[in-house]
Amino acid sequence: MEKLRALLAKKSWDRDSVTVRGTRELRFKENRSHYLGAMVDEYVPVITELSLATSEKTVTLAPSSQEFVELAEVLEAHVTLPLFTRLLEPLAMPIREVATFAAQYGKLDRHFDLDEEEIEAMMRNDEVAHDDIVFRRFQLSAFAEAHPQYDRALYEEVLDSRSGRYRVHDLTTFFGWHARSSALFDKDGDFTPEAAERLNALLDKWEEAGTGIEHVRYQAPRALSAHPMHEARIHDYVEAEFARRGMTAAPAALRP
């Protein structure tokens, strides 16, 4: 990103005031064998245009320039861009799909710094530094901006849980799952009526089948697509229901 940073410095632009605008299109790559054996034409998305824009001025980057190459690499690594690879039957009409996109340059610049730090942390085998990088990268996501409750304090709780069982690389996915799983509970932390009905229906089936409690404890969170941090609540509910129904803890089925 050194070329890009030099360009911004030359124009006295603050990185957070710059928007990246670009165009991506599908282009024919090759005719190749599909995994089922048939031959297909492969079209892949390629960034064809990039520009840097402020409220007052726009600078278009030449596709052959180092600035273009640097920016395209960071965009491909850290932004969900439009268009996906497509496979077509040979001799089909050539396709032309074009889409535009925009991204904040400041976030891309920070992602690049984090990439460099991550490589150094991996070389040192530094888990503490890696964990910090994971959270700082998460802070750059739209999800983090929209859900301030997923803060560093909760992340520290995640790291401390069950001796690091929850060490993750992608907090956006991890906390996104947590947000969806939270819909199982009301504001007091109890199951919503809908979630309780689903779980009780499952318990009815397991009770009828004589399923052991260990198997039920294992399967219930998965049947509800519950987040690992919510498993304890489900286990408590299962154990209470086993006691209330007089279900036995008889031989647990083997986990799949």
PyMOL commands that set and color helices and strands:
alter all, ss='L'
color gray80, all
select helices_A, chain A and resi 2-11+15-17+66-78+105-124+127-138+142-146+152-164+171-184+193-209+213-223+228-245
alter helices_A, ss='H'
color red, helices_A
select strands_A, chain A and resi 19-33+39-53+58-61+86-88+98-104
alter strands_A, ss='S'
color yellow, strands_A
deselect
rebuild
show_as cartoon
